[in-house]
Amino acid sequence: MTAEDSFLVQKIATIHTDLPEKFGIPRQSSLVPELTATVTFEKGYDSPQAVKGLEGFDYIWLLWRFENRDETWHPTVRPPRLGGNTHMGVFATRSPFRPNPIGLSSVRLERVEITQDGPVLHISGADLRDGTAILDIKPYLPYTDSHEGARAGFTDSGDIQRRSLKVEMPESVAECLPQDKRDALRALLSLDPRPSYQNDESRIYGISFAGFNIRFRVAEDTLYVMEISSV
């Protein structure tokens, strides 16, 4: 590999979300619009002039870096939504194990705030872990970024579309969580965060969300929130 074949990419910002761990994060952006987050800029990229005009867009693209423990990539991967046993070409998936660990998310821009420390972007619908490095931000252009009727490859199959779960959360348990976080949690859990190959009704799962530990189990089409405790 020559010098022309590689180049340096700078972290320009950081996203702050309610999801500090990989487990529980929505599998794609915009699936849980109730999830809110903020983006703050690094020194050198925090000029208010850099976001001038951005408030005129409803959606933006975030380009970001996957934090992989294993930086090795392979030509094929096994998508979890196919049960983890079927191989697909890495470029036909959104697997984090890529030649360059770059992610792409379309999120709603709620507002742009200018603070004494620089701009802050308030967004919703993000599928990123707390603290993820943002590499670039671009406006979403509906006249060119949306393609009505486009095929979606193997993801078009109804067999891999996990049905939405009914979420049962007793009021006594819900009261442990701030009121403004409850709808987001319900929406997140309704997507069924479990791996597609796990269907043990006796198993207790746990996710970290907004500074709380959420413990739940799933039986048939219902997810039962059993306990919410602070971290």
Buried (B, 14 or more C-beta within 10 A) or exposed (E): EEEEEEEEEEBBBBBBBBBBEEEBBBBBBBBBBBBBBBBBBBEEBBEEEEBEEBEEBEBBBBBBBBEEEEEEBEEEBBBBBBEEEEEBEBEEBBBBBBEEBBBEBBBBBBEBBEEEEBBBBBBBBBBBBBEBBBBBBEBBEEEEEEEEEEEEEBBEEEEBEEEEBEBBBEEEBBEEBEEEBBEBBBBBBBBBBBEBEEEEEEEEBBBBBBEBEBBBBBEEEEBBBBEBEEE
